[in-house]
């Protein structure tokens, strides 16, 4: 049933990475069909965000770009309060560093729109006892609805006072189907030409790192483990795609070792070629949405035990679709070598990774987001909707 009066929903983002474009397009279309207006407010990137070269602008039909004002690179202000006060539902990042949160935290609730929080959770955050995290938790409790990245984020919310019937688990995702289509379009001749162009020996085993090149990815750890791998597997090749403030670490390593191939930021067909050529996905540091690209390509992920992983680490099942080693470069190298030397184990993990890729999709994520928004609006009587 369509809404009798047009409800207005605003989602606030710092910036828009390329992988979020499809989500907001789908969400806009579904909400428009239900008679709900969506506006996504986002800002211009800071230097570190811009360095990744993975940001896009949204269409003006549902995107509103504003100026981001960073204070000491820690606190963010966006001129959004006037727009938010005209919304029926405003969905914020749940962070003490986001200054507009304080306005709504201190304002009388009856004078506010309904407040939703899009909550990002890590094991590190769960154990954080800092003042900043304490403030974030206090703000979070003021919410009317919570949009959780994954199941572990839901558990974090429940442990901190959120109502279970007002939590929507999104299962954060990317456009897995589109990437699978790109992978399927790559043939043997494409791989041969790509290998020849980049000096990769035919038949050499290869691992792939794909992601933002920043400190949390632990690139120094990766290259230390690579030295141990090369002692037993001298022809092992490492492909690195991505960009960021730590690109010089990768460029220097590639300059000193022809078995390391730094390809910069890659998308579409170029990215698919790298994933098709590799046998393993290597990310000893923070694991995020790239895990789904790995699964889509049938690449087992090898990472380490860490508190810094993004919520998507929930999708990794150690020994089933990938491996999580102890936090030691030799142990990490040994795990990689074990998979290179056991084709049976690697193929078993690869099959499970491919199967699990089908459980997470951008369409399902958009559908969950839509359902949560509809339930939130209906709970306040902002629109007459047919709640799933």
N, C-alpha and C positions, 0 to 999 in steps of 0.2 A: 504494500500500500504506500502511496506517495505521501510525503509530508504535506499537511494542509498549509503550513506557513514555512517559508524557507529558512531552515536553521543554518547557522554559520559556524564552521569549524576552522580554527587556525592551528597549524602545526608549526612550531618554531625549531629551526635548525641553525647551527653555526654556519655551515657551508653545505653545498650539495655535491657529494662524490658522484662520479658517473654511475655507479651501481645503484644509486637511489632513484635515478630518473624514472625507470620503468615502474617502480613501486608507486611513486606519486602519480604517474599517469593512470595506472590502474585504479588507484584509490579515488582519484578525481572523477573518473568515469562512473564508478559504482555509486559514489555519493551523489553525483549529479542526477543519475537515474532515480535515486531515492528522494530527490528534491532537497538535497543538502549541499550548501556551497562550501567548497574547500579552498583555503588560501594557505600556501606554504611560505612562511617568511624566513629568509636566510640572508647571510651577509657575505661581504668580501673576505677572502682568506688572509690570514697572516702569512709571514714569510715561510714558516715551516709547512703550513698547509699547502701553499702555492707550489712549493718545491716538489711535491709528489706528482704534479701535472696530471691529476685525475679528477678535476672538478668541472662541473658544467653549470649552466644557467637553466632555470626552468622557464617554460612558456609563460608569458605575462597573463594568460587566461587564468592561471592558478598560482603563479609564483610572484613573490614580492621581494625584490632584493633591496637590502638596506645597508647602511654603513655599520661595520663592526668596529667597536672601540675597545681595544684591549688595554687594560691597566696592568703594567708590569708583567705582561704575558701570562697573567694568572686569572684575572677577573675580566669578564666580557660583559659589555653593555651594548644592547641593540635598541634603537628607538622604535619600540613595538607596542608600548603600553596602550596608546590610544587605539590602535587596531584591536588589541586583545580585549579591551573593555567592551567592544561592540560585538564580541563573539559569544555564542552560546556555550561553546566548549573550546578551551585553549589547552593545547598539549605542549608541555615544556620538556626540555632535558632536566632530569633531577640532579642538579649540581649546585653546590654552594658558590661555585665560581660564576654562575650565571646571574647577574645583578637584577634583572627584572623579576626573578623569583621572590626577592625580598619585598617588592611592592605588594605582591599578592599574598605573601605570608603575613604581612602586617595589616593588610586591609580587612575590613569586616567582610565575612564570607557572603553575606546577602548582597553586597555591592560588587561581587566578583562574577565572572563567568564560571561555569563549571570547570574545575581544574583537573587536567589529566597529566600524568607524568610518564614519559617514555624512559624506562629505567634500564640502565646499563650496569651490570654487576660482574665483579670478579672475586676470586677467593681473597685477593689482596684487600679489596674493599670490605669484604665481610669481617676481616680481622682488624680493620683500621679503627683506631681509637682516638684519632686526631679530632681537634675542634671542628675542622672543616667537614669531616664526615659526620660528626654529631649534628651539625647544622643541617646538612643534606637530609639526614634521617628525620629531623624535626619537620623540615619542609615537606618531605614525602608524605608524612602522616596527614597533612592538610589536604591531600588530593581527594578527588571524588572518584577517580578511576585510574588504574595503572596498566600500562602497556609494557609487558616484560619481554626482554629479548629472548629468553629461553626458560626452560624449566628451573634451572638453578637460580635464575633471577626471581622467579615466582617464590621459591623457597626463601630467598633473602627478604622479599617483601612481606611474606607471612610472618617471618621471625621478627619483623620490625613494625607490626601492628596493622598491616593492610588487610582489608576484608577480602576473603577468598572469592566471594561472588562478584567482586569488582576488579578482578585481575584478568587481563587478556594476555595469554602467552602467544607471541607473534611467531616464534621460530624464525628468527632473523635469517634472511636469505638474499640471494642474488638471482639473476636471470639464468638459472641452470640450463633451461631448455635452449636458450639462444646460444650458450657456449657449447652445448652438446652438438648443435647444428654446425658450428664453426669447426669443431673437432672432426666431425664426420666428413667435412668437405676437404680435408687434408688427405692426400694420397701418397704412395711410396715415392713417386717422382718429386713431389714437393719436399718431402723429407730429405731426399738425396741432394737436391739443389740447395736446401737450407744448410745442410751439413757441410757441403763443399764450400759454400760462401763463407762460412764461419770457421773453417779449418777444423772441423770435428771429424775424427777418423770414423770410417764406416764400421758399424757394429760395436763401437766403444760404449760401455755402460755410462749412463748419464743421470745426474740428479738435477733437480730444479728448485731454485728459490724464486718466489714471486711475491712481491709485496712492497710496502713503503720502506725505504731505506732510512730507518731511524734507530736510535739506540736500543729501544725495547726489542728489536728483532735479533739482537745479539750476533751481529755479523762477525765480530772478532772470534767469538766462540765457534761459529760455523767454519771459519778458515783454519782455526786450530784443529778442529776435528778432521778437516779435509787433509791436513798434513799426515795424520795418522792413517786415514783411508788410503792415501797415495803410497804409503810404505808397503801395503799389501796388494793394492790394486792401482798400479801406476797409470793405467790408461783411463781412469775414471774422469769424466768430464763434469763440470758444474756450470749450469746455465743460470744466470742471474738476471731477472727482469724486474724493473721498478725504478723509482727515483725517490729522492729525499735528501735530507741534510747530511746523511752519511754516505753519499755516493762516492766520495773520494776514497773511502776505505775499500770499496769494491773496485774502483778504477785502478788503484795501486796494486791490489792483489792480482787483477787481470793482466796488468802490465808486466808483472814478474813471473807469471805462470800461464803459459798458452793453453792450459787445460781449464782455465777459468774464463768464461765468456760473458762479458757484461754487455747486455743488449739494450739498456735504458728502459724507459717506460714503453710498454708494448700492449696493444689492444687488438681485438678482432682476430684476423688471420695470423698475424705475426705471433700473437700470444698463443693461439691454438697450435702453431707449429712447435713451439717450445714444449708445450704440455704433451704433444704426441711423441716427441723425440725422447723424452725422459722416461725413466722407469720408477723413480721415487721423487716425492716432494719433501724437501728438507727445510725445516723451519724450527731451529732449536729455541728461538725466543717466542715472543708473543704470537699466538695463533688466533686468527680472526676469521673473517668470511672467506679467505683464500682456501680454507679447508674444503669448501663446496666446489671450487674449481678443481681441486685435486681429486675429489671424489668423482666428479663428472668425467674426468679423464681416466679414471681407474688407477690413480696413483696413490699408493699407501703413503700416509703422512708419517714422518718421523720427527718427534719433538721431545722436549724434556719436561720433567716435573717442574712446575713453576706456578707462582701465585699471580703472575702478571697476565696470564692468558685472558683473552676476551671471552665473553659468554659462549661463543660458538665452540669452545673446547668441549662442551657437552656432547657434541656430535661424534667425538673421537672415542672409540672403544678399544682400549689397549689390547693388542693381540688379535683383534677381530678385523678392523679396517685400517689399522695403522699401529704405530708403536710409540710409547712414551717411556723414555729412558730416565735413569737418574741424571742429576745435573752435573755431568762430568764429560769432558770432551772425548776421553778415551772410550768411555762406555757408549757414548753416542756414535762414535766411529765404528765400534764393534757391532752395534745394532744395524748400521747401514751395510757393513760388510757381510753380516749374516744374511741379510735379504738379497744382496747381490749374488751370494754364493748358493742360496737355496731358492731356485726358481719356483719350486712347489709352494713354499711359504709365501713368497712374494705374490704369486698368482692368486693364492687363497685370499690374501688381504685385498688384492686388487678387485676381485669379484665382489667382496663385501662392500668395498668403497663404492663401486658402481651401483650396487643395489641401494645403498644408503643415500646416494645422490637423488634418487627418485622420491625420497621422503620429504625433501625440502625444496620448495619452489617459490618464486616471486608471486605467482598467482595465489598460492595458499596463504602466503604472508599478507598479501593485500586483502584477501577474504577475511582473515582473522582481524585485521586492523579495522575493516569496514564493520564487522560484527560488533567489535568492542565499542566503536564510535556510536553505532546505532543503539546499543544497550545503554550507554552512558547518557545519550540524549533522551531516551525513553524514560530513564530513571528520574529525570528532572522534569519531564513533561515538555521539553522544548519542541518536540515534534511528535506527531502521531505516526508511529512506524510499526511495521510488522517485525517483531523481534525474532531472530532465528532461535 
